[in-house]
Amino acid sequence: MDLTLGRYRMEHSVVSTSSAPAAVGPYSQAIRCGGTIYTAGQLGLDPETGKLVEGGIQAQTRQALRNVGAILQASNSGMANVVKVTIFLQDIADFRSMNEIYATFFPEAPPARSVVQAAGLPLGGLVEIEAVAMIGG
């Protein structure tokens, strides 16, 4: 599919991988547009069972980031290419515990990031993470 932005035309395509959970609604796991990947929000779902992993906020954060990584890998990108992350927490009191796991995925030059508390997340998740990344690497 092509997007026309002013005089410029940019191709965009759907990214899908079985290494990350299937979408739980009418959306794509990610969209590749030009040299950028935009992931959908990822919960701490096990891709094989489609269920939230057990172990609380840290386990769900780890799995959500693994899911983001799998989608980026399927897009010819990776966590090192992430430029922006948005994190939704069911409870902002989990901020510190989430950060402990998050820091292990971005040990150097972490991307720009926003964290917000959400009134509720799909399937009763504790955390949902979306990312914007560049292609390559």
GROMACS elastic network, one bead per residue, 0.5 to 0.9 nm:
[ bonds ]
;  ai    aj funct       b0    kb
    1    10     6  0.85465   500
    1    11     6  0.57662   500
    1    12     6  0.55936   500
    1    13     6  0.64183   500
    2     9     6  0.64128   500
    2    10     6  0.55719   500
    2    12     6  0.59999   500
    2    13     6  0.86025   500
    3     8     6  0.82576   500
    3     9     6  0.56151   500
    3    10     6  0.51109   500
    3    11     6  0.60572   500
    3    12     6  0.70165   500
    3    33     6  0.86784   500
    4     7     6  0.69117   500
    4     8     6  0.57670   500
    4    10     6  0.63479   500
    4    11     6  0.86949   500
    5     8     6  0.50817   500
    5     9     6  0.60179   500
    5    10     6  0.73969   500
    6     9     6  0.79356   500
   10    33     6  0.65857   500
   10    34     6  0.57945   500
   11    32     6  0.81762   500
   11    33     6  0.58879   500
   11    34     6  0.60649   500
   12    31     6  0.66577   500
   12    32     6  0.53138   500
   12    34     6  0.65486   500
   13    30     6  0.86096   500
   13    31     6  0.56924   500
   13    32     6  0.52473   500
   13    33     6  0.66376   500
   14    28     6  0.63970   500
   14    29     6  0.76716   500
   14    30     6  0.61498   500
   14    32     6  0.63572   500
   14    33     6  0.89995   500
   15    28     6  0.69624   500
   15    29     6  0.61955   500
   15    30     6  0.50266   500
   15    31     6  0.56166   500
   15    32     6  0.66720   500
   15    37     6  0.86586   500
   15    39     6  0.87154   500
   15    71     6  0.73475   500
   15    72     6  0.87968   500
   15    74     6  0.71916   500
   15    75     6  0.65426   500
   16    19     6  0.88104   500
   16    20     6  0.83012   500
   16    22     6  0.82740   500
   16    28     6  0.71423   500
   16    29     6  0.58264   500
   16    30     6  0.69616   500
   16    31     6  0.88589   500
   16    71     6  0.70812   500
   16    74     6  0.73207   500
   16    75     6  0.85348   500
   17    20     6  0.59847   500
   17    21     6  0.81398   500
   17    22     6  0.80507   500
   17    29     6  0.79187   500
   17    70     6  0.75401   500
   17    71     6  0.63783   500
   17    74     6  0.63519   500
   18    21     6  0.67460   500
   18    22     6  0.71254   500
   18    47     6  0.72071   500
   18    48     6  0.85088   500
   18    70     6  0.88346   500
   18    71     6  0.89599   500
   19    22     6  0.89561   500
   19    47     6  0.62833   500
   19    48     6  0.82578   500
   19    67     6  0.73916   500
   19    70     6  0.58648   500
   19    71     6  0.74318   500
   19    74     6  0.85677   500
   20    29     6  0.82002   500
   20    42     6  0.87513   500
   20    45     6  0.82855   500
   20    46     6  0.77216   500
   20    48     6  0.83231   500
   20    66     6  0.80947   500
   20    68     6  0.76379   500
   20    69     6  0.86844   500
   20    70     6  0.59847   500
   20    71     6  0.64614   500
   21    24     6  0.83203   500
   21    29     6  0.83146   500
   21    42     6  0.82355   500
   21    43     6  0.86873   500
   21    45     6  0.64003   500
   21    46     6  0.66009   500
   21    48     6  0.73132   500
   21    49     6  0.84411   500
   21    50     6  0.61457   500
   21    67     6  0.72019   500
   22    25     6  0.88368   500
   22    28     6  0.86249   500
   22    29     6  0.73048   500
   22    47     6  0.72253   500
   22    50     6  0.76065   500
   23    26     6  0.71149   500
   23    27     6  0.63444   500
   23    28     6  0.64900   500
   23    29     6  0.62191   500
   23    40     6  0.86764   500
   24    27     6  0.79767   500
   24   122     6  0.85007   500
   24   123     6  0.89789   500
   25    28     6  0.86111   500
   27    30     6  0.83564   500
   27    40     6  0.76725   500
   28    31     6  0.68336   500
   28    39     6  0.81157   500
   28    40     6  0.67951   500
   29    38     6  0.86779   500
   29    39     6  0.59354   500
   29    40     6  0.52904   500
   29    41     6  0.80649   500
   29    42     6  0.83037   500
   29    68     6  0.89614   500
   29    71     6  0.70967   500
   30    37     6  0.66617   500
   30    38     6  0.53901   500
   30    40     6  0.55101   500
   30    71     6  0.71281   500
   30    72     6  0.84031   500
   30    75     6  0.85892   500
   31    36     6  0.83116   500
   31    37     6  0.57604   500
   31    38     6  0.53039   500
   31    39     6  0.65230   500
   31    40     6  0.82554   500
   31    75     6  0.89991   500
   32    35     6  0.72109   500
   32    36     6  0.57578   500
   32    38     6  0.64435   500
   32    39     6  0.86769   500
   32    75     6  0.74395   500
   32   135     6  0.85786   500
   33    36     6  0.53926   500
   33    37     6  0.63833   500
   33    38     6  0.79379   500
   34    37     6  0.82469   500
   34   135     6  0.86450   500
   35   133     6  0.86123   500
   35   134     6  0.57925   500
   35   135     6  0.52526   500
   35   136     6  0.84506   500
   36   132     6  0.70223   500
   36   133     6  0.57218   500
   36   135     6  0.57342   500
   37    72     6  0.74202   500
   37    75     6  0.72688   500
   37    77     6  0.80900   500
   37    82     6  0.89367   500
   37   131     6  0.80366   500
   37   132     6  0.56576   500
   37   133     6  0.51452   500
   37   134     6  0.60875   500
   37   135     6  0.67957   500
   38   130     6  0.77770   500
   38   131     6  0.61523   500
   38   133     6  0.67120   500
   38   134     6  0.89904   500
   39    42     6  0.79788   500
   39    68     6  0.71073   500
   39    71     6  0.74415   500
   39    72     6  0.79341   500
   39   129     6  0.88161   500
   39   130     6  0.55516   500
   39   131     6  0.54019   500
   39   132     6  0.63958   500
   39   133     6  0.83872   500
   40    68     6  0.85722   500
   40   129     6  0.80171   500
   40   130     6  0.55566   500
   40   131     6  0.75601   500
   41    64     6  0.85638   500
   41    68     6  0.83206   500
   41    86     6  0.84082   500
   41    87     6  0.83594   500
   41    88     6  0.87538   500
   41   128     6  0.55599   500
   41   131     6  0.76900   500
   42    45     6  0.77417   500
   42    63     6  0.86994   500
   42    64     6  0.52688   500
   42    65     6  0.75994   500
   42    67     6  0.65127   500
   42    68     6  0.65065   500
   42   127     6  0.82606   500
   42   128     6  0.51919   500
   42   129     6  0.50777   500
   42   130     6  0.61276   500
   43    46     6  0.89189   500
   43    52     6  0.75274   500
   43    60     6  0.70123   500
   43    61     6  0.78426   500
   43    63     6  0.75025   500
   43    65     6  0.85388   500
   43    67     6  0.80122   500
   43   121     6  0.85900   500
   43   122     6  0.80374   500
   43   123     6  0.87395   500
   43   125     6  0.63404   500
   43   126     6  0.79523   500
   43   127     6  0.61176   500
   43   129     6  0.66600   500
   44    51     6  0.81572   500
   44    52     6  0.54409   500
   44    53     6  0.60372   500
   44    54     6  0.89893   500
   44    57     6  0.88092   500
   44    59     6  0.73397   500
   44    61     6  0.61256   500
   44    62     6  0.72201   500
   44    65     6  0.79249   500
   44    66     6  0.85982   500
   44    67     6  0.77686   500
   44   125     6  0.70253   500
   44   126     6  0.80371   500
   44   127     6  0.70728   500
   44   128     6  0.73225   500
   44   129     6  0.89081   500
   45    48     6  0.86046   500
   45    49     6  0.78141   500
   45    50     6  0.56443   500
   45    51     6  0.51703   500
   45    53     6  0.58854   500
   45    60     6  0.73654   500
   45    63     6  0.65815   500
   45    64     6  0.68193   500
   45    67     6  0.79937   500
   45   125     6  0.85689   500
   46    49     6  0.55529   500
   46    50     6  0.53526   500
   46    51     6  0.56662   500
   46    52     6  0.61541   500
   46    53     6  0.60577   500
   46    63     6  0.70927   500
   46    64     6  0.87929   500
   46    67     6  0.84467   500
   47    50     6  0.54109   500
   47    51     6  0.78664   500
   47    67     6  0.78684   500
   48    51     6  0.82693   500
   49    52     6  0.84476   500
   51   123     6  0.85878   500
   52    60     6  0.71408   500
   52    63     6  0.88144   500
   52   123     6  0.79700   500
   52   124     6  0.84818   500
   52   125     6  0.70057   500
   53    56     6  0.79868   500
   53    59     6  0.65909   500
   53    60     6  0.60287   500
   53    63     6  0.73947   500
   54    57     6  0.89224   500
   54    59     6  0.66167   500
   54    60     6  0.73879   500
   55    58     6  0.69073   500
   55    59     6  0.50889   500
   55    60     6  0.72199   500
   56    59     6  0.56031   500
   56    60     6  0.62218   500
   56    61     6  0.85926   500
   56   126     6  0.75544   500
   57    60     6  0.51491   500
   57    61     6  0.59104   500
   57    62     6  0.85150   500
   57    94     6  0.68489   500
   57    97     6  0.69436   500
   57    98     6  0.63533   500
   57   125     6  0.88510   500
   57   126     6  0.59801   500
   57   127     6  0.69595   500
   58    61     6  0.50649   500
   58    62     6  0.61239   500
   58    63     6  0.86060   500
   58    94     6  0.88067   500
   58    97     6  0.62065   500
   58    98     6  0.56965   500
   58    99     6  0.87139   500
   58   100     6  0.78812   500
   58   101     6  0.62501   500
   58   102     6  0.88634   500
   59    62     6  0.51826   500
   59    63     6  0.62252   500
   59    64     6  0.85768   500
   59   101     6  0.84864   500
   60    63     6  0.51189   500
   60    64     6  0.59575   500
   60    65     6  0.85182   500
   60    98     6  0.88336   500
   60   125     6  0.78061   500
   60   126     6  0.69885   500
   60   127     6  0.66516   500
   60   128     6  0.86389   500
   61    64     6  0.51135   500
   61    65     6  0.61659   500
   61    66     6  0.85434   500
   61    98     6  0.61575   500
   61    99     6  0.88493   500
   61   101     6  0.67285   500
   61   102     6  0.71619   500
   61   126     6  0.82538   500
   61   127     6  0.62992   500
   61   128     6  0.78298   500
   61   129     6  0.80538   500
   62    65     6  0.52901   500
   62    66     6  0.61836   500
   62    67     6  0.86750   500
   62    98     6  0.85603   500
   62   101     6  0.62292   500
   62   102     6  0.73550   500
   62   105     6  0.85654   500
   63    67     6  0.61040   500
   63    68     6  0.86110   500
   64    67     6  0.50404   500
   64    68     6  0.62946   500
   64    69     6  0.86432   500
   64   127     6  0.77136   500
   64   128     6  0.68150   500
   64   129     6  0.63774   500
   64   130     6  0.88941   500
   65    69     6  0.60956   500
   65    70     6  0.85928   500
   65    79     6  0.89455   500
   65   102     6  0.77428   500
   65   105     6  0.75839   500
   65   129     6  0.70947   500
   65   130     6  0.88089   500
   66    70     6  0.61655   500
   66    71     6  0.86925   500
   66   105     6  0.89021   500
   67    70     6  0.50977   500
   67    71     6  0.63292   500
   67    72     6  0.86413   500
   68    71     6  0.52386   500
   68    72     6  0.62093   500
   68    73     6  0.86280   500
   68    78     6  0.88122   500
   68    79     6  0.80930   500
   68   129     6  0.76794   500
   68   130     6  0.72310   500
   68   131     6  0.72699   500
   69    72     6  0.50544   500
   69    73     6  0.60487   500
   69    74     6  0.86053   500
   69    77     6  0.85653   500
   69    78     6  0.60800   500
   69    79     6  0.59197   500
   70    73     6  0.50672   500
   70    74     6  0.62724   500
   70    75     6  0.86755   500
   70    78     6  0.81450   500
   71    74     6  0.51197   500
   71    75     6  0.63883   500
   71    77     6  0.85553   500
   71    78     6  0.84469   500
   72    76     6  0.64909   500
   72    78     6  0.50353   500
   72    79     6  0.71455   500
   72    81     6  0.88564   500
   72    82     6  0.89058   500
   72   133     6  0.76976   500
   72   135     6  0.85147   500
   73    76     6  0.52531   500
   73    77     6  0.51710   500
   73    78     6  0.53404   500
   73    79     6  0.83858   500
   74    77     6  0.73378   500
   74    78     6  0.87686   500
   75    78     6  0.80825   500
   75   135     6  0.71673   500
   75   136     6  0.85038   500
   76   135     6  0.59987   500
   76   136     6  0.55724   500
   76   137     6  0.72750   500
   77    80     6  0.80634   500
   77    81     6  0.63806   500
   77    82     6  0.84629   500
   77   133     6  0.72087   500
   77   134     6  0.66721   500
   77   137     6  0.57497   500
   78    81     6  0.54698   500
   78    82     6  0.70574   500
   78   133     6  0.76240   500
   78   134     6  0.84085   500
   78   135     6  0.80226   500
   78   136     6  0.75601   500
   78   137     6  0.66425   500
   79    82     6  0.53429   500
   79   105     6  0.74612   500
   79   106     6  0.75053   500
   79   133     6  0.77287   500
   80    83     6  0.84993   500
   80   105     6  0.89293   500
   80   106     6  0.74943   500
   80   108     6  0.88241   500
   80   109     6  0.87703   500
   80   110     6  0.85300   500
   80   111     6  0.88070   500
   80   133     6  0.84622   500
   80   137     6  0.75731   500
   81   111     6  0.86709   500
   81   132     6  0.85565   500
   81   133     6  0.52321   500
   81   134     6  0.53844   500
   81   135     6  0.71485   500
   81   136     6  0.73795   500
   81   137     6  0.69659   500
   82    85     6  0.74554   500
   82   110     6  0.82687   500
   82   111     6  0.60969   500
   82   112     6  0.87318   500
   82   131     6  0.66146   500
   82   132     6  0.57623   500
   82   134     6  0.64776   500
   83   110     6  0.80687   500
   83   112     6  0.61258   500
   83   113     6  0.85108   500
   83   131     6  0.76349   500
   83   132     6  0.58803   500
   83   133     6  0.54056   500
   83   134     6  0.72919   500
   84   110     6  0.89019   500
   84   111     6  0.52464   500
   84   113     6  0.55669   500
   84   114     6  0.82202   500
   84   130     6  0.84687   500
   84   131     6  0.57019   500
   84   132     6  0.51825   500
   84   133     6  0.70576   500
   85   111     6  0.67342   500
   85   112     6  0.63442   500
   85   114     6  0.64995   500
   85   115     6  0.84872   500
   85   129     6  0.70402   500
   85   130     6  0.57444   500
   85   132     6  0.64534   500
   85   133     6  0.89091   500
   86   112     6  0.86607   500
   86   113     6  0.56435   500
   86   115     6  0.59234   500
   86   116     6  0.80009   500
   86   128     6  0.83301   500
   86   129     6  0.58706   500
   86   130     6  0.53720   500
   86   131     6  0.64199   500
   86   132     6  0.88541   500
   87   113     6  0.76260   500
   87   114     6  0.61833   500
   87   116     6  0.63763   500
   87   117     6  0.84621   500
   87   127     6  0.69924   500
   87   128     6  0.57983   500
   87   130     6  0.65927   500
   87   131     6  0.88014   500
   88    91     6  0.87781   500
   88    92     6  0.87033   500
   88   114     6  0.84949   500
   88   115     6  0.58456   500
   88   116     6  0.50682   500
   88   117     6  0.56175   500
   88   118     6  0.58500   500
   88   121     6  0.79960   500
   88   126     6  0.82909   500
   88   127     6  0.56026   500
   88   128     6  0.51119   500
   88   129     6  0.64188   500
   88   130     6  0.87384   500
   89    92     6  0.57918   500
   89    93     6  0.86456   500
   89    94     6  0.72459   500
   89    95     6  0.76356   500
   89    98     6  0.88197   500
   89   115     6  0.72462   500
   89   116     6  0.61516   500
   89   118     6  0.58162   500
   89   119     6  0.86935   500
   89   120     6  0.84396   500
   89   121     6  0.80127   500
   89   125     6  0.85899   500
   89   126     6  0.59009   500
   89   128     6  0.67054   500
   89   129     6  0.88495   500
   90    93     6  0.88874   500
   90    94     6  0.82056   500
   90   116     6  0.86806   500
   90   117     6  0.56850   500
   90   118     6  0.52669   500
   90   119     6  0.64357   500
   90   120     6  0.57851   500
   90   121     6  0.64621   500
   90   124     6  0.85189   500
   90   125     6  0.72594   500
   90   127     6  0.61621   500
   90   128     6  0.86045   500
   91    94     6  0.57634   500
   91    95     6  0.78661   500
   91   116     6  0.89826   500
   91   117     6  0.58996   500
   91   118     6  0.74226   500
   91   119     6  0.83987   500
   91   120     6  0.89907   500
   91   126     6  0.72745   500
   91   127     6  0.85549   500
   92    95     6  0.53806   500
   92    96     6  0.87834   500
   92   115     6  0.84531   500
   92   116     6  0.72057   500
   92   117     6  0.53320   500
   92   118     6  0.85033   500
   93    96     6  0.73735   500
   93    97     6  0.84820   500
   94    97     6  0.53841   500
   94    98     6  0.60149   500
   94    99     6  0.85223   500
   94   126     6  0.86628   500
   95    98     6  0.52350   500
   95    99     6  0.60973   500
   95   100     6  0.88401   500
   95   115     6  0.82569   500
   96    99     6  0.50405   500
   96   100     6  0.64309   500
   97   100     6  0.53372   500
   97   101     6  0.70684   500
   97   102     6  0.88693   500
   98   101     6  0.55775   500
   98   102     6  0.61025   500
   98   103     6  0.86801   500
   98   127     6  0.84280   500
   99   103     6  0.58739   500
   99   104     6  0.86941   500
  100   103     6  0.56026   500
  100   104     6  0.70879   500
  101   104     6  0.54567   500
  101   105     6  0.71499   500
  102   105     6  0.54620   500
  102   106     6  0.67191   500
  102   107     6  0.87464   500
  103   106     6  0.51920   500
  103   107     6  0.56451   500
  103   108     6  0.87311   500
  103   110     6  0.80219   500
  104   107     6  0.55413   500
  105   108     6  0.89737   500
  105   110     6  0.87187   500
  106   109     6  0.70103   500
  106   110     6  0.51108   500
  106   111     6  0.77364   500
  107   110     6  0.67478   500
  110   113     6  0.84533   500
  117   120     6  0.85421   500
  118   121     6  0.67535   500
  120   124     6  0.70877   500
  120   125     6  0.79412   500
  120   126     6  0.84127   500
  121   124     6  0.56195   500
  121   125     6  0.53741   500
  121   126     6  0.69301   500
  121   127     6  0.73529   500
  121   128     6  0.72999   500
  122   125     6  0.59371   500
  122   128     6  0.86522   500
  125   128     6  0.71881   500
  134   137     6  0.87695   500
